[in-house]
Amino acid sequence: MLKSFLKIVLASLIVISCSYASPTEAGMISKEQEISMGKATAQQLEAQYGLSQDYILQERVDRIGQRLAAVCPRKDLEYSFKVLNNSEINALACPGGFIYVYKGLLDFMPSDTELAGVLSHEITHVTQKHTVHAIEKQMLGNILLIGAAVAAGGDAIGLIQTVQAALYSGFSRTDERGADKGGLSLCIEAGYNPYSVLITMFKLDDYSKSKGYKDNYGVFSSHPEPEERAKRLHSQLAKLNIHPDIVTKDDDHATVCEGDWYFNINNSIGATKAKYRAYMLAGSLWTVRQKGYIDPNHFVVYDYGTTADIYYDDIQLYTVYPQDTQQNTTPGSCAANCVESLKTWANIANTQIDKKSKK
C-alpha cells in the first residue's frame, strides 16, 4: 500500500520537476510548485484511503487546525485539515499546507490537547518547509532514475525508499527540534495547552516501545531520542512558570496542586497515563488563567453517559471516565463534583491575579 502511494506521489514530482531551470539551484521548489505538489499528493491520499465520514470529527479537526494556522508564521498558504479513514496511528503534512491525521491517531489521542499538539507540530513542518527541503535533496540526483525504474514496472525498492525517506522520515534532528519548539509556541499563542506537544510525544514514544519499534514512524519521528527532546521542551516550558504544579508518584498516580488546593488523578485510561491526564489538566488551567479573571460559573459539564467532559468556555479541561467514579455514581455526577473543586482553585487563582494586578 505504501509503495503504490509513493509511486503516485512520484508521478507528481516528475511532472513538476520538468519546470526546473537548474537542478543544482538552491530552493528548487517554488511556492506554486509546492502547492501543486501538495494538492496532487492530497488528492491521491484521499482517493486511496478515503475520508472519515464522521463529519463532527472532521469539523473539530479543521476548527483546531485553522485556529493554530491563524497564528502560524507562514500565512501565504491556505491550510486544510482532514481525517483519513485509516486505522494507523499517523499524521502527514503534505507540502503546501495539506495536513492529514489518520483516524487511528484520533482514537489513540482523543482530547483537544493532544490533537492541538499533533497539528501544531505538523503545521511547523510546513511553515519551516522541512518536507520541501527533504524532497529537494532527494530530487537532486535521483528523480529521473526513480521515474525510469517505476515506469519500467520494476520494484526499485532502494529508490522507492529514497522517496519514502524524503516524505516520511527525512527530518533531521534540527527539523524535529524546530517542529517541537514551533509547535509549542503555536499552541500557546492559539490558546491551547502548553503541554500539548510534550504529551503527544510521550504517548507516541510509549506506543513505539510497546510495539518494539526503535523509532516512531511517520509522525513525530523519535530522533533525537524522546528524552532529549522532552528535556528541551521542559526548558522552553520552564520560562512560562506554569501553575498549577504537577506531582507524580508514578505513571498511574499524579496530583495537580496549587497552595492548599489539590486534585488527585489515580487512574490511567488506556494509553493515557494518569500523569498525562495531570499534564492536560494543569496546562489547561494555566491557559484559563491567562484569560484574566476566572468566572466560576463558566465551568461546564458535558455529560455523554459513559464519559463526561469538563470545559471552561471553549477550553477542554478534563474528561471523567467510569474508572474515576465511586460506587453508585456516574461520570456526570463525578464531573459535577470535580467542578466544585475547580471553583475552589479559581478562587485561589483570582486572588493571585488580583495581587499581581495591584503591583
C-alpha angles and dihedrals in degrees: 000000000000092000093053090049091051091051090054092049090046092057089057091048093051092052092048094045091061091076095060114114094201127015091206095053114116115247095021095176115074124206091258092050091046091055092045091050092047093048093051091048092047092052092052093046091054092046092050102043104016125221124277111263091215096108094183089057092046090051092049093051092048093046093053092042094050091049089055094043091053090068099036119116094242111065098158091093133073104230123210127192121196140164118236117213094240128120095217120112098240147110131201134203109202118198114273097036102293102143126183135185121195119236089238091061092053090051088051094044107030102163128092088236093059094041091052089051093053096043095046090052092050093045089055091054086057097043092049091043093232094152093044092052092047091051091048090055092051093045096054096082107001112048099089093041092050091047092052093049094049092044089053090056096244123145093235088185095176093049093046088052088055090060090041089056091053096048102036116018105011095111116120125220088261091051093051092047089049092051091049093049095041092046092053091050092049092051092051095046092048092050099253130134111292090217092058099105093041093053094048092047091052092048093049090049090051090050092047092052093046089057094044094245118154090209138022103251122223104345120059096354105216100230116138094041116270091243091061093045091048090052090054092048091049089053090053092045093049089068089063094060091219119204142219096057127229123226116187123196091181137322092291101043125054139152130210108207145171123176108318092341121098138170117199121211112190104163132078112206113210108297092351107093120208090249090056090051087052091052089050093051097042094046093047092050089051088053090051089051091055089066091067124234111034115222108210089208091065094072107105134186121213106197114202095171100242092044137013130209126211117209136178103210102308096339115106108221111171143347121220118211132190088259089064095056130090126224114302093010131108131215088254095054091042090052090052089056090048089054090057089054091048090052088058089053089049091058090052092047092047091053090054091046090053092050092049093049091053094054 
